[in-house]
Every structure is written in C-alpha cells, then in structure tokens.
Amino acid sequence: MSRTPREVSESYWRAEESRGLEAVLAHFHEDAVFYPVTGSLSGHAEIRTFYEGMGDTYPGLAVTIVHEVRCGDEAALEWEATLTDRRGKKYPIRGVNIVRVRGDKFECVTAYFDPTQFPAPGTEE
C-alpha cells in the first residue's frame, strides 16, 4: 500500500531535519520535478543543487505541518519551520508545499515560501 502525501512529506521533512542529502533525495522519484520559489528543477542532479549547502549554513531545522488539504495522491501542506544557523540564530518561516506522490515518493513538489525571511547559504549575516 502506498503512503499518503502527508506521510511522504513527514518522512521527507525528518530527512531534511537530519540534513542527510541522500536521505532527502530518496523521497523524490528520479524524474521528479521540484519548483522552489527560484524556478524549476528536474531530476535528482538538479534537485540536489537546492539542498546543497543548506545543512552547512543552517545545521538546525524543525518543521511542523499545521494544515493539510488532500485529494487522492495530491496535497497542499501548510508548514511552519525554524532554521537555525551555525551561531544559533533562529529564522522562523512559513510556507505551503503542493505535492503529488506516486507510490512512496514525490513526483512533483511546488514550494511556496518567502526566501527573504532568511539569508541564502553563503550570504548569511
């Protein structure tokens, strides 16, 4: 039996919290498409570029799903997160991920959040 979009997302966020890049990528099909606020990324090689460096800049991450709207293999998941940088400074952020799963992995993820809520990796204050 396949996991629900929320179950895949919860597992994905636990992997992202652990900062294990391979564990994060394991939640995406090889041909998955990811739409972060910065554009479009297709497949593991391109999706990897979004996550590289995030764990170095923000070793701490905690994510909580606060609302879900689901229709079959698709869901809109509103989330709250806190990024913590190497100095211990915390950056609370909110957003919504629209996800579609096939089996136990993401086929498509569109992430909506305000990237100005925290400095990009390599540009922290």
OpenMM code with the backbone's topology and positions (N, CA, C; nanometers):
from openmm import Vec3, app, unit

residues = "MET SER ARG THR PRO ARG GLU VAL SER GLU SER TYR TRP ARG ALA GLU GLU SER ARG GLY LEU GLU ALA VAL LEU ALA HIS PHE HIS GLU ASP ALA VAL PHE TYR PRO VAL THR GLY SER LEU SER GLY HIS ALA GLU ILE ARG THR PHE TYR GLU GLY MET GLY ASP THR TYR PRO GLY LEU ALA VAL THR ILE VAL HIS GLU VAL ARG CYS GLY ASP GLU ALA ALA LEU GLU TRP GLU ALA THR LEU THR ASP ARG ARG GLY LYS LYS TYR PRO ILE ARG GLY VAL ASN ILE VAL ARG VAL ARG GLY ASP LYS PHE GLU CYS VAL THR ALA TYR PHE ASP PRO THR GLN PHE PRO ALA PRO GLY THR GLU GLU".split()
positions = [
    Vec3(0.0836, -0.1190, 0.0000),
    Vec3(0.0000, 0.0000, 0.0000),
    Vec3(0.0880, 0.1253, 0.0000),
    Vec3(0.0549, 0.2212, -0.0830),
    Vec3(0.1302, 0.3452, -0.0941),
    Vec3(0.1038, 0.4361, 0.0248),
    Vec3(0.2031, 0.5177, 0.0548),
    Vec3(0.1875, 0.6163, 0.1619),
    Vec3(0.1122, 0.7384, 0.1095),
    Vec3(0.0474, 0.8076, 0.2009),
    Vec3(-0.0254, 0.9295, 0.1656),
    Vec3(0.0743, 1.0423, 0.1385),
    Vec3(0.0300, 1.1482, 0.0708),
    Vec3(0.1186, 1.2626, 0.0504),
    Vec3(0.1720, 1.3192, 0.1833),
    Vec3(0.0896, 1.3212, 0.2859),
    Vec3(0.1365, 1.3717, 0.4151),
    Vec3(0.2422, 1.2802, 0.4747),
    Vec3(0.2213, 1.1492, 0.4653),
    Vec3(0.3208, 1.0556, 0.5204),
    Vec3(0.4557, 1.0686, 0.4489),
    Vec3(0.4524, 1.0822, 0.3167),
    Vec3(0.5771, 1.1022, 0.2422),
    Vec3(0.6406, 1.2346, 0.2839),
    Vec3(0.5591, 1.3392, 0.2965),
    Vec3(0.6105, 1.4710, 0.3348),
    Vec3(0.6691, 1.4707, 0.4750),
    Vec3(0.6017, 1.4056, 0.5689),
    Vec3(0.6556, 1.3990, 0.7051),
    Vec3(0.7897, 1.3277, 0.7064),
    Vec3(0.8004, 1.2166, 0.6328),
    Vec3(0.9270, 1.1446, 0.6246),
    Vec3(1.0350, 1.2305, 0.5588),
    Vec3(0.9981, 1.2999, 0.4536),
    Vec3(1.0905, 1.3903, 0.3843),
    Vec3(1.1425, 1.4985, 0.4789),
    Vec3(1.0518, 1.5606, 0.5563),
    Vec3(1.0961, 1.6667, 0.6468),
    Vec3(1.1831, 1.6121, 0.7592),
    Vec3(1.1593, 1.4904, 0.8043),
    Vec3(1.2500, 1.4319, 0.9045),
    Vec3(1.3891, 1.4112, 0.8425),
    Vec3(1.3921, 1.3684, 0.7158),
    Vec3(1.5208, 1.3526, 0.6468),
    Vec3(1.5882, 1.4880, 0.6297),
    Vec3(1.5109, 1.5904, 0.5937),
    Vec3(1.5688, 1.7231, 0.5775),
    Vec3(1.6202, 1.7762, 0.7117),
    Vec3(1.5477, 1.7509, 0.8187),
    Vec3(1.5932, 1.7930, 0.9520),
    Vec3(1.7258, 1.7262, 0.9890),
    Vec3(1.7453, 1.6024, 0.9445),
    Vec3(1.8708, 1.5312, 0.9751),
    Vec3(1.9855, 1.5832, 0.8902),
    Vec3(1.9529, 1.6622, 0.7873),
    Vec3(2.0497, 1.7218, 0.6956),
    Vec3(2.1215, 1.6184, 0.6101),
    Vec3(2.0605, 1.5012, 0.5933),
    Vec3(2.1169, 1.3983, 0.5072),
    Vec3(2.0696, 1.4179, 0.3643),
    Vec3(2.1556, 1.4680, 0.2772),
    Vec3(2.1179, 1.4997, 0.1406),
    Vec3(2.0668, 1.3773, 0.0653),
    Vec3(2.1321, 1.2644, 0.0796),
    Vec3(2.0869, 1.1433, 0.0099),
    Vec3(1.9514, 1.0966, 0.0629),
    Vec3(1.9290, 1.1125, 0.1927),
    Vec3(1.8000, 1.0752, 0.2514),
    Vec3(1.6886, 1.1646, 0.1983),
    Vec3(1.7183, 1.2927, 0.1787),
    Vec3(1.6195, 1.3848, 0.1213),
    Vec3(1.5879, 1.3436, -0.0220),
    Vec3(1.6927, 1.3222, -0.1026),
    Vec3(1.6723, 1.2866, -0.2432),
    Vec3(1.5995, 1.1542, -0.2596),
    Vec3(1.6126, 1.0642, -0.1627),
    Vec3(1.5447, 0.9347, -0.1692),
    Vec3(1.3927, 0.9501, -0.1667),
    Vec3(1.3422, 1.0670, -0.1298),
    Vec3(1.1978, 1.0924, -0.1264),
    Vec3(1.1440, 1.1384, -0.2622),
    Vec3(1.2327, 1.1591, -0.3592),
    Vec3(1.1941, 1.2044, -0.4925),
    Vec3(1.2188, 1.0926, -0.5941),
    Vec3(1.1233, 1.0730, -0.6858),
    Vec3(1.1491, 0.9849, -0.7989),
    Vec3(1.2645, 1.0430, -0.8799),
    Vec3(1.3368, 0.9596, -0.9513),
    Vec3(1.4497, 1.0047, -1.0341),
    Vec3(1.4072, 1.1134, -1.1338),
    Vec3(1.2830, 1.1063, -1.1812),
    Vec3(1.2344, 1.2029, -1.2799),
    Vec3(1.1429, 1.3090, -1.2182),
    Vec3(1.1489, 1.3239, -1.0875),
    Vec3(1.0629, 1.4204, -1.0182),
    Vec3(1.0951, 1.5629, -1.0619),
    Vec3(0.9964, 1.6493, -1.0433),
    Vec3(1.0138, 1.7918, -1.0700),
    Vec3(0.9889, 1.8668, -0.9399),
    Vec3(1.0780, 1.9608, -0.9092),
    Vec3(1.0686, 2.0420, -0.7879),
    Vec3(1.0658, 2.1878, -0.8309),
    Vec3(0.9648, 2.2599, -0.7828),
    Vec3(0.9504, 2.4017, -0.8120),
    Vec3(0.9693, 2.4811, -0.6834),
    Vec3(1.0937, 2.5132, -0.6490),
    Vec3(1.1124, 2.6051, -0.5367),
    Vec3(1.0799, 2.7460, -0.5862),
    Vec3(1.0828, 2.8422, -0.4997),
    Vec3(1.0496, 2.9791, -0.5406),
    Vec3(1.1470, 3.0333, -0.6445),
    Vec3(1.2595, 2.9662, -0.6624),
    Vec3(1.3635, 3.0150, -0.7536),
    Vec3(1.3552, 2.9593, -0.8945),
    Vec3(1.2580, 2.8746, -0.9268),
    Vec3(1.2494, 2.8220, -1.0629),
    Vec3(1.2022, 2.6789, -1.0675),
    Vec3(1.2615, 2.6012, -1.1585),
    Vec3(1.2208, 2.4639, -1.1807),
    Vec3(1.3435, 2.3738, -1.1828),
    Vec3(1.3363, 2.2619, -1.1107),
    Vec3(1.4457, 2.1653, -1.1057),
    Vec3(1.3910, 2.0279, -1.1398),
    Vec3(1.4574, 1.9577, -1.2314),
    Vec3(1.4111, 1.8257, -1.2752),
    Vec3(1.5169, 1.7201, -1.2451),
    Vec3(1.4740, 1.6131, -1.1812),
    Vec3(1.5632, 1.5015, -1.1532),
    Vec3(1.6547, 1.5266, -1.0348),
    Vec3(1.7149, 1.4196, -0.9855),
    Vec3(1.7985, 1.4261, -0.8653),
    Vec3(1.9151, 1.5234, -0.8771),
    Vec3(1.9839, 1.5248, -0.9914),
    Vec3(2.1013, 1.6111, -1.0050),
    Vec3(2.0650, 1.7585, -0.9867),
    Vec3(1.9547, 1.8020, -1.0466),
    Vec3(1.9144, 1.9420, -1.0327),
    Vec3(1.8544, 1.9694, -0.8955),
    Vec3(1.7729, 1.8784, -0.8438),
    Vec3(1.7113, 1.8980, -0.7122),
    Vec3(1.8189, 1.9075, -0.6048),
    Vec3(1.9247, 1.8298, -0.6199),
    Vec3(2.0374, 1.8327, -0.5251),
    Vec3(2.0906, 1.9745, -0.5065),
    Vec3(2.0935, 2.0534, -0.6148),
    Vec3(2.1513, 2.1876, -0.6070),
    Vec3(2.0763, 2.2774, -0.5089),
    Vec3(1.9466, 2.2530, -0.4916),
    Vec3(1.8681, 2.3334, -0.3968),
    Vec3(1.9102, 2.3052, -0.2529),
    Vec3(1.9418, 2.1806, -0.2239),
    Vec3(1.9695, 2.1394, -0.0861),
    Vec3(2.1168, 2.1497, -0.0477),
    Vec3(2.2070, 2.1497, -0.1449),
    Vec3(2.3495, 2.1571, -0.1129),
    Vec3(2.3794, 2.2868, -0.0383),
    Vec3(2.4535, 2.2768, 0.0674),
    Vec3(2.4927, 2.3937, 0.1442),
    Vec3(2.3938, 2.4362, 0.2510),
    Vec3(2.2688, 2.3943, 0.2387),
    Vec3(2.1698, 2.4344, 0.3394),
    Vec3(2.2073, 2.3811, 0.4776),
    Vec3(2.2516, 2.2569, 0.4847),
    Vec3(2.2878, 2.1981, 0.6135),
    Vec3(2.4106, 2.2619, 0.6743),
    Vec3(2.5019, 2.3083, 0.5905),
    Vec3(2.6212, 2.3767, 0.6409),
    Vec3(2.5839, 2.5133, 0.6981),
    Vec3(2.4997, 2.5862, 0.6262),
    Vec3(2.4593, 2.7197, 0.6692),
    Vec3(2.3587, 2.7139, 0.7835),
    Vec3(2.2644, 2.6207, 0.7717),
    Vec3(2.1580, 2.6057, 0.8719),
    Vec3(2.1579, 2.4621, 0.9237),
    Vec3(2.2453, 2.4317, 1.0206),
    Vec3(2.2507, 2.2939, 1.0711),
    Vec3(2.1255, 2.2530, 1.1481),
    Vec3(2.0491, 2.3492, 1.1937),
    Vec3(1.9267, 2.3184, 1.2668),
    Vec3(1.8035, 2.3462, 1.1834),
    Vec3(1.7098, 2.2526, 1.1861),
    Vec3(1.5828, 2.2693, 1.1160),
    Vec3(1.4765, 2.1907, 1.1898),
    Vec3(1.3619, 2.2525, 1.2106),
    Vec3(1.2448, 2.1848, 1.2671),
    Vec3(1.1243, 2.2270, 1.1844),
    Vec3(1.0456, 2.1289, 1.1391),
    Vec3(0.9298, 2.1557, 1.0534),
    Vec3(0.8065, 2.0893, 1.1130),
    Vec3(0.6958, 2.1629, 1.1134),
    Vec3(0.5674, 2.1104, 1.1598),
    Vec3(0.4615, 2.1398, 1.0546),
    Vec3(0.3843, 2.0389, 1.0183),
    Vec3(0.2703, 2.0593, 0.9290),
    Vec3(0.1555, 2.1138, 1.0143),
    Vec3(0.0988, 2.2284, 0.9718),
    Vec3(-0.0073, 2.2903, 1.0507),
    Vec3(-0.1442, 2.2806, 0.9852),
    Vec3(-0.1464, 2.2456, 0.8556),
    Vec3(-0.2750, 2.2302, 0.7869),
    Vec3(-0.2540, 2.1468, 0.6617),
    Vec3(-0.3561, 2.0694, 0.6275),
    Vec3(-0.3478, 1.9830, 0.5100),
    Vec3(-0.4808, 1.9836, 0.4357),
    Vec3(-0.4718, 1.9929, 0.3035),
    Vec3(-0.5873, 1.9730, 0.2164),
    Vec3(-0.5428, 1.8665, 0.1172),
    Vec3(-0.6172, 1.7549, 0.1139),
    Vec3(-0.5746, 1.6410, 0.0323),
    Vec3(-0.6826, 1.5980, -0.0656),
    Vec3(-0.6361, 1.5558, -0.1825),
    Vec3(-0.7237, 1.4965, -0.2827),
    Vec3(-0.6451, 1.3819, -0.3474),
    Vec3(-0.6697, 1.2602, -0.3027),
    Vec3(-0.6012, 1.1437, -0.3576),
    Vec3(-0.4517, 1.1483, -0.3360),
    Vec3(-0.3758, 1.1462, -0.4466),
    Vec3(-0.2298, 1.1435, -0.4374),
    Vec3(-0.1684, 1.2831, -0.4369),
    Vec3(-0.2515, 1.3859, -0.4172),
    Vec3(-0.2038, 1.5237, -0.4107),
    Vec3(-0.2473, 1.5884, -0.2794),
    Vec3(-0.1655, 1.6824, -0.2322),
    Vec3(-0.1999, 1.7536, -0.1099),
    Vec3(-0.1333, 1.8902, -0.1073),
    Vec3(-0.1984, 1.9834, -0.0393),
    Vec3(-0.1404, 2.1123, -0.0052),
    Vec3(-0.1118, 2.1059, 0.1447),
    Vec3(0.0139, 2.1241, 0.1802),
    Vec3(0.0559, 2.1134, 0.3200),
    Vec3(0.1142, 2.2462, 0.3660),
    Vec3(0.0410, 2.3127, 0.4547),
    Vec3(0.0923, 2.4362, 0.5137),
    Vec3(0.1859, 2.3962, 0.6271),
    Vec3(0.3021, 2.4636, 0.6340),
    Vec3(0.4013, 2.4253, 0.7343),
    Vec3(0.4614, 2.5484, 0.8012),
    Vec3(0.5125, 2.5236, 0.9201),
    Vec3(0.5919, 2.6227, 0.9936),
    Vec3(0.7258, 2.5583, 1.0210),
    Vec3(0.8318, 2.6354, 1.0051),
    Vec3(0.9662, 2.5810, 1.0257),
    Vec3(1.0532, 2.6833, 1.0968),
    Vec3(1.1575, 2.6341, 1.1579),
    Vec3(1.2604, 2.7192, 1.2160),
    Vec3(1.3951, 2.6698, 1.1669),
    Vec3(1.4672, 2.7575, 1.0983),
    Vec3(1.6052, 2.7308, 1.0591),
    Vec3(1.6949, 2.7891, 1.1669),
    Vec3(1.8017, 2.7196, 1.2007),
    Vec3(1.8983, 2.7690, 1.2987),
    Vec3(2.0364, 2.7700, 1.2342),
    Vec3(2.1019, 2.8872, 1.2340),
    Vec3(2.2330, 2.8963, 1.1712),
    Vec3(2.3426, 2.8484, 1.2673),
    Vec3(2.4660, 2.8507, 1.2197),
    Vec3(2.5801, 2.7995, 1.2992),
    Vec3(2.6020, 2.8771, 1.4288),
    Vec3(2.5579, 3.0028, 1.4335),
    Vec3(2.5736, 3.0832, 1.5552),
    Vec3(2.4566, 3.0667, 1.6509),
    Vec3(2.3563, 2.9897, 1.6100),
    Vec3(2.2397, 2.9685, 1.6945),
    Vec3(2.1256, 3.0646, 1.6674),
    Vec3(2.1414, 3.1536, 1.5684),
    Vec3(2.0342, 3.2464, 1.5337),
    Vec3(1.9224, 3.1694, 1.4650),
    Vec3(1.7990, 3.1965, 1.5074),
    Vec3(1.6824, 3.1255, 1.4555),
    Vec3(1.6062, 3.2118, 1.3563),
    Vec3(1.5582, 3.1457, 1.2512),
    Vec3(1.4809, 3.2113, 1.1464),
    Vec3(1.3488, 3.1365, 1.1300),
    Vec3(1.2400, 3.1877, 1.1882),
    Vec3(1.1093, 3.1226, 1.1681),
    Vec3(1.0566, 3.1542, 1.0287),
    Vec3(1.0049, 3.0529, 0.9616),
    Vec3(0.9472, 3.0711, 0.8286),
    Vec3(0.8181, 2.9906, 0.8185),
    Vec3(0.7348, 3.0312, 0.7256),
    Vec3(0.6082, 2.9603, 0.6977),
    Vec3(0.5990, 2.9414, 0.5480),
    Vec3(0.5260, 2.8386, 0.5093),
    Vec3(0.5065, 2.8174, 0.3668),
    Vec3(0.4035, 2.7093, 0.3403),
    Vec3(0.3886, 2.6785, 0.2133),
    Vec3(0.2977, 2.5740, 0.1683),
    Vec3(0.3698, 2.4930, 0.0617),
    Vec3(0.3631, 2.3622, 0.0734),
    Vec3(0.4112, 2.2735, -0.0326),
    Vec3(0.2907, 2.2053, -0.0958),
    Vec3(0.2860, 2.2104, -0.2272),
    Vec3(0.1865, 2.1353, -0.3036),
    Vec3(0.2614, 2.0119, -0.3540),
    Vec3(0.2159, 1.8936, -0.3157),
    Vec3(0.2888, 1.7720, -0.3506),
    Vec3(0.1985, 1.6731, -0.4241),
    Vec3(0.2618, 1.5965, -0.5110),
    Vec3(0.1955, 1.4830, -0.5764),
    Vec3(0.2890, 1.3641, -0.5611),
    Vec3(0.2350, 1.2538, -0.5109),
    Vec3(0.3167, 1.1345, -0.4909),
    Vec3(0.2743, 1.0252, -0.5885),
    Vec3(0.3702, 0.9415, -0.6191),
    Vec3(0.3472, 0.8201, -0.6966),
    Vec3(0.4150, 0.7101, -0.6165),
    Vec3(0.3340, 0.6188, -0.5631),
    Vec3(0.3909, 0.5182, -0.4741),
    Vec3(0.4321, 0.5842, -0.3444),
    Vec3(0.5566, 0.5683, -0.3091),
    Vec3(0.6073, 0.6220, -0.1826),
    Vec3(0.7029, 0.7393, -0.2005),
    Vec3(0.6990, 0.8046, -0.3174),
    Vec3(0.7923, 0.9140, -0.3430),
    Vec3(0.7214, 1.0297, -0.4118),
    Vec3(0.7863, 1.1464, -0.4038),
    Vec3(0.7349, 1.2643, -0.4718),
    Vec3(0.7521, 1.2511, -0.6225),
    Vec3(0.6482, 1.2867, -0.6927),
    Vec3(0.6536, 1.3014, -0.8375),
    Vec3(0.6735, 1.4494, -0.8708),
    Vec3(0.6097, 1.5345, -0.7892),
    Vec3(0.6178, 1.6791, -0.8089),
    Vec3(0.5997, 1.7490, -0.6743),
    Vec3(0.6817, 1.8516, -0.6510),
    Vec3(0.6701, 1.9361, -0.5321),
    Vec3(0.6817, 2.0810, -0.5762),
    Vec3(0.5855, 2.1624, -0.5354),
    Vec3(0.5932, 2.3068, -0.5555),
    Vec3(0.5959, 2.3693, -0.4162),
    Vec3(0.7017, 2.4448, -0.3888),
    Vec3(0.7198, 2.5048, -0.2562),
    Vec3(0.6970, 2.6553, -0.2642),
    Vec3(0.6093, 2.7039, -0.1777),
    Vec3(0.5812, 2.8467, -0.1675),
    Vec3(0.6264, 2.8946, -0.0306),
    Vec3(0.7242, 2.9845, -0.0295),
    Vec3(0.7707, 3.0469, 0.0938),
    Vec3(0.8441, 3.1746, 0.0561),
    Vec3(0.8674, 3.2589, 0.1533),
    Vec3(0.9353, 3.3860, 0.1293),
    Vec3(1.0838, 3.3689, 0.1593),
    Vec3(1.1679, 3.3590, 0.0571),
    Vec3(1.3106, 3.3368, 0.0820),
    Vec3(1.3805, 3.4559, 0.1468),
    Vec3(1.3152, 3.5706, 0.1536),
    Vec3(1.3776, 3.6853, 0.2194),
    Vec3(1.3685, 3.6749, 0.3713),
    Vec3(1.3001, 3.5705, 0.4220),
    Vec3(1.2892, 3.5523, 0.5666),
    Vec3(1.4201, 3.5028, 0.6282),
    Vec3(1.5151, 3.4606, 0.5447),
    Vec3(1.6442, 3.4119, 0.5937),
    Vec3(1.7485, 3.4309, 0.4837),
    Vec3(1.8745, 3.4518, 0.5211),
    Vec3(1.9789, 3.4680, 0.4180),
    Vec3(2.0031, 3.3376, 0.3426),
    Vec3(2.0340, 3.3482, 0.2141),
    Vec3(2.0676, 3.2306, 0.1336),
    Vec3(2.2008, 3.1718, 0.1818),
    Vec3(2.2220, 3.0433, 0.1637),
    Vec3(2.3505, 2.9829, 0.2015),
    Vec3(2.4669, 3.0604, 0.1403),
    Vec3(2.5667, 3.0889, 0.2233),
    Vec3(2.6850, 3.1610, 0.1774),
    Vec3(2.6719, 3.3119, 0.1859),
    Vec3(2.5506, 3.3619, 0.2198),
    Vec3(2.5322, 3.5077, 0.2292),
    Vec3(2.4829, 3.5485, 0.3674),
    Vec3(2.4918, 3.4566, 0.4624),
    Vec3(2.4374, 3.4858, 0.5961),
    Vec3(2.5077, 3.6082, 0.6553),
    Vec3(2.4352, 3.6753, 0.7423),
    Vec3(2.4820, 3.7998, 0.8033),
    Vec3(2.6030, 3.7776, 0.8910),
] * unit.nanometer
topology = app.Topology()
chain = topology.addChain("A")
for resn in residues:
    res = topology.addResidue(resn, chain)
    for name in ("N", "CA", "C"):
        topology.addAtom(name, app.Element.getBySymbol(name[0]), res)
